[in-house]
Amino acid sequence: MRTRLRYALTALTVPLALAAASCAAPPSVAVVDAESATVDTSDGLVVDGERIADAELFEAARAEGSLSLYSGYVENSEKQVIAAFERDTGIEVNLVRLVPNRLAERVLSEQGAGRLGADVVRTSDYDIAMRMYDAGVFTGHDVPGADSLDDTVRYRDGAFYRVFNPLYTFAYNTVLVDPEDAPTSWEGLTEDRWRGHLGITQVGAGGSSLTLTRFQEERLGPDFLPALADQRPRIFDSSSAALESLARGEVSVATAVVSSVNIAAAKNAPVDFVVPEEGMAAYDYFVGKTTSARHEAAAELFLDWNLSQRGQDVFRQIGEFPARSDVSPPEILGQQLPAADSGLIVRIPPQELIDAAEADQRRWLSLFGYL
């Protein structure tokens, strides 16, 4: 009765509350505090006491002045990264942003034609990174401290690197759902009260969706996805579309990425995320310098900065899980995220994802009747 009453009242009050939220002044604190770092360029690039580049590389990169980045990373997040890098180095980053599958098509097409325009490529999905590697897109580069990075960070002798892991969980609309009423577990999404009020992203949206599906199959068991399908969720073609719908109050709860929720909340969207009892799915993002790089020094500096403590801290502030083990997990929207060894950050080995992808996608499509 309480739940039915809540939805009845919500139907009357949500339009006004959501309108008020969208009109309110944005928070005064940016997602990334780009100005907090101490930068010394008198002898190379030193940020907060860490030497990221020697004088020779830094001056060569400054002389080039810019670099071209092709990225499949979420645009709002990538722009936060670029702003911090440009602030630290004075080097302009020209961004071409596409969803990972479209990015792969463009990169492989340009590479095949001998006219790849990127100095650096950033993409999710190990399968995409390996297709680019096999096509000769990447060239090896040793970032500072490369010898200390294990083979889950440094791939193919430094041809490309895992730089961070977004965390896939679920979020709720804070106007529609009180924090004390929000689900605390993945299994909680299958409760009757959420039937018809959920949003999810379709399995073919990219490596992130396939990672979440594999996590759900492994961690939650074979009965979870059929039970979720029975909830009649609204299915979106991308996680960003699902989050936008959640912020508008079209669904009450939706699968979402922590960093995207963080940026949306910074723009005053009424959303918050949950750290589920069963954990969160961590999916990979990779970056590499291209063999055709016209701004080689700037490209190398960009990679070095990405894998530095400074770059890793920028990703941490956005809400991503750093690849480097010496950078602490994020604290986002007042929630301290679990440590890598807590058992709640679940990163599935890339080859396992590739091996399971076809069967996982086929089963998901069958269960949800999505064509």
N, C-alpha and C positions, 0 to 999 in steps of 0.2 A: 504494500500500500504506500509505503514511504517513497519507493522508487517511482511508482506511477504518479504520485502527487508531485514529486520533484520535476518530472518531465512535463507535467501539465503547467506548473508554474514557469518552468524554463521556456516553454513555448511563448509565454507572454512577455517575459523579461529579457530573453536573450537578444532580440534585435536591438533594444536600447542599450544593453550592456556592451554588446560588440561594437556598436557605433561609438559609444563613449570611449572604449579602449582604443579604437582606431584614430580618434581625434585627440587623445591625450598627448602631452609632450613626450618625446622620446627620452629614454634614459640618458643621463649626462656622461656615463662611463662607456667608452667604446669597448667592443669585444676584445680587440688587441690594443694594448697600451704601447704603441710604437715609440713614444717619446721617452719611455722609462730607461731604455738601454743607454749605456755610456759607450760612445764610439770614438775610437782614436785611429786616425788615418795618417799619422805622421811617419809611420814605417810599416806600410801594409794596412791590413784591416784587422783591428782588434776591437772586439765588442765585449764589454763587461769582463775584461781581462783575458779573454780567450782569443788567441791568434787564429783567425780564419783564413787569411791569405798573406803571403809575404809581399814585400814591396814590388817585386818584379811582376807578379801576377796581377796585383791590384792596379798598378799603373797601366799595365797593358789593357785591362778591362775598362778602366776609366777612359783610356784613349779611344777604345771602340765605342763607348758611350751608351750602347743599348744592346738588347738581345731580343730574339723572337721566341716566345713560349707558346707551344701548342699544348693545350691542357683539357683533360676530361674532368677535372675537379670542379666542384660546385662553384659557380661564377662568383657569388658573393664572398665565399671563403677564399678563393684564389686572389681576389682583389685585396683582401686583408693582408695576405702574404706579400703580394707585390708592393703594397704601400710600405710595409716594414722594410723590405729589401731595398727599395728605392731610397728610403729615408737613411738607411745605414750606409749605402754605397754611392748614391748619386747617379746610379745607372738606371736608365729607363727600360722597362719591360713592356714589349708589345705583345698583347695577349690575343690569341685565337682560341676561343673556347667552344667546344662541341661535346655532346654526350659521348661517352667512351666508344660506343659502337660506331658512331659517325666519325669520331676522331680517327679510329683505326682505318676506316675506309679512306679518309683523306690522306693520312700519313702514308699508307701503303701505296695508294695511287700516285702521289707525288714522288715517293721514293722510286717506284717502278719507272716513272718518266724521267728520273734524274733531275728533279727540280723541287726537292723538299725544301720548304721555306723556313723550317724550324731550326733553331739552335739547340733547343731543349724540348723534350716531350715529357709530359706527365700524364699517366693513365692509371686507372684501376684495372683489375683483372689480369692475373698472371698469364692467362692464355693470350690476351691481346699483347702484353709486353713481349712474350716469347715469339709471337708472329712478327712483331716489329724487329726483334733481334735477328730472327732467321732471315729476314729480308735485308739485313745489313743497315738498319736504321741507326743503331747505337754503336758508339765507339767507347772503348775503355777509358776510365779516368779514376785515379785513386784520390778520394777525398782525404783530408787530414785524419789520421787515425784509422785508415782503412783496414790495416792489419788486425785491429781489435774488434772489427765488426764480423759477426758470424754469418753463416751462409743463409740465414733467414733475412738478412739485411742487404748483404753485398752479393749480387748475382753475376755470374758469367765473368768473373775476374774484373768486376767493376764496370761492366757494360751498362748496368742499371742498378738502382738501389731502391729498396723499400724505405720510404721516408716516414710514413705514419699509417695509422689504422683508424678510420672512422668506426664508430660503434653503433650498430643497429639495434634498436630497442623499440619501445612504443611510447607515445606521448598522449596527453589529454588536453582538452580545452578547459582552461581554469574558470571560465564563466559557466560552462555546462556541468562541470564535475568538481566538487569540493575535493581538496587534497585527501581528506580522510576517507572519501568514498572511491578514490581512484584504485584501479586494480594494482596489485603488488607483484603479480606473477603472470607469466605467459598463460598458464592454465586458467587464471582468472578471466582472461578474455573470452573463454568459452561459457561463462555464466550467462543465464537467461537474460539478465538485465542489460547486456550489451548487444543482444540480437537486433540487427538492423541499425546499429549506431557505430559500427566499426568501419575503418578505412584501411586498406592494405594496398601494396604495390604488386603488380603482376610479375611473375617469375622471369619473364623475358626482358625486363627493363635493363638488365646488365649484371655484372659480376656481384654487385652488392646484394641483389635480390636472390641470386643463386646461392650466395654465401648464407643468407638468412634462412633459406629453405633447407640447406644442408644442416645448419645449426638446429633448426626445429626438428628435423628428422632424427638427428643423433642425440640431442640433449633432451628433447621432449617426448620422443617415442613415436611410433607409427600411428597412434590414435589422435595425435594433436591436430594435424592438418584436416582430417575429415571433420573433427569437431568444430574447427574454425570455419570450414566451409559451410557447415550447418547454421552458422550465425548470420548468413546472408550479408557478408561485408560488401561495402562499395569498393570496387577495384579500380585503381588508378594506373596510368601508364608510366608514372615516374614518382619517386619519393617526394620530389618538390611539389608536384600537383597534390599529392595526398596531404602534405603539410599545409599548403595553402587552404585546402578545403577544411582541414581541422581548425585553422585559425579563424576561418569565416563561420565556424559553428555548424557546418553541414554534416559533420560527423563528430562524435564525442571523444573517441579514442582512435588513434591511427598508428601503424608502424612508422617509425621515424628514426632519423640519424641524430645523435646527440648534438653534433656541431651545428646542424641545420636548425634544430630547435633553439640552440643558444643564440644564433644570429637573428632568428625570427623574434625571440623574446626581447632582444636588444632593440628591435624596431617596434616594440610595444605590442606584439602579437600576444594574445592571451593563451599561451601554451607552456607546458612544462613536461619533463620526461620522467620516466621511472627506471630505476635500476632493478630489474626483476630478480626474484629469488633464484631463478635458474640460470641467470647470467645474460650476457649480451654477445652478439655476433660481431667479431672484428674482421673487417675486410681490408685488403691491401691497396695502397697507392704507391706507384713506382715513378721514378724520374731518371732520365738519362740524357747525356749529351749526344747529339747526332753526328754522324760521320760527315755530313754536309755543312756543319756549322760554319757560318761566315763570321761569327763573333766568338771565336774559340775561347779567348780569355774570359770574356763576360759569361759565357756558358759554364766554364769551369768554376768561376767564382759563385755563380748561382747554385751549382750543385754543392760546393763546399759550404755555403751559407745554409742551405737547406738541411744538411747533416750536422751542422754545428749546434752547440747548446742553444745559441740564440735562435736559430731557425726552428729547432725542435720546440723551444719554449713558445714561439709564435703559434705553431700548430696546437700546442697544449692549451694556450689561451682560447683558441677557436673552439676547442672541444674535442680535438683528435687525440688518439693515443700515440705518444711518440715511439718511433722505432728504436731510439737509443734508450738503453736500460738505465742510464744515469740521469735521466730527466724524469721528474716525478709525474704521476698521473694527473689529469686535469681536475680542477674543482670548478664545476659549472652550475650556475644558478643555485648556489648554496649547497650543492651536493658534491662531496668528495668521491671521485670515482675509484673503484677497487684497484688494487695493485695487480700487476701482470700475473703474479703467481697465486692469486686469490682463488682461482678456479672460476671466476665470474667473467673473465675476459677470454672469450673462446675464439682463438684464431685457428682455422682449419688449414692444414698444409695445402699449398696450391695444387699439387698433383692430385690429391684426393678430391678437390673440388672439380677438377677437369674430368676425372674418371667417373664421377657421380652425376655430372651435369645433365646428360641426356636423359637418364632415367628419372632424375629429380624433376626436370622440367615436364616430362611426359606425365608423371603422376600428378603434379600440381595442376596442370591444365585440365586433366580428367576430373579431379576432385572439385575444382571451382567452375568447371564448364566454361572456361574462358577461351575464346577463339580469336 
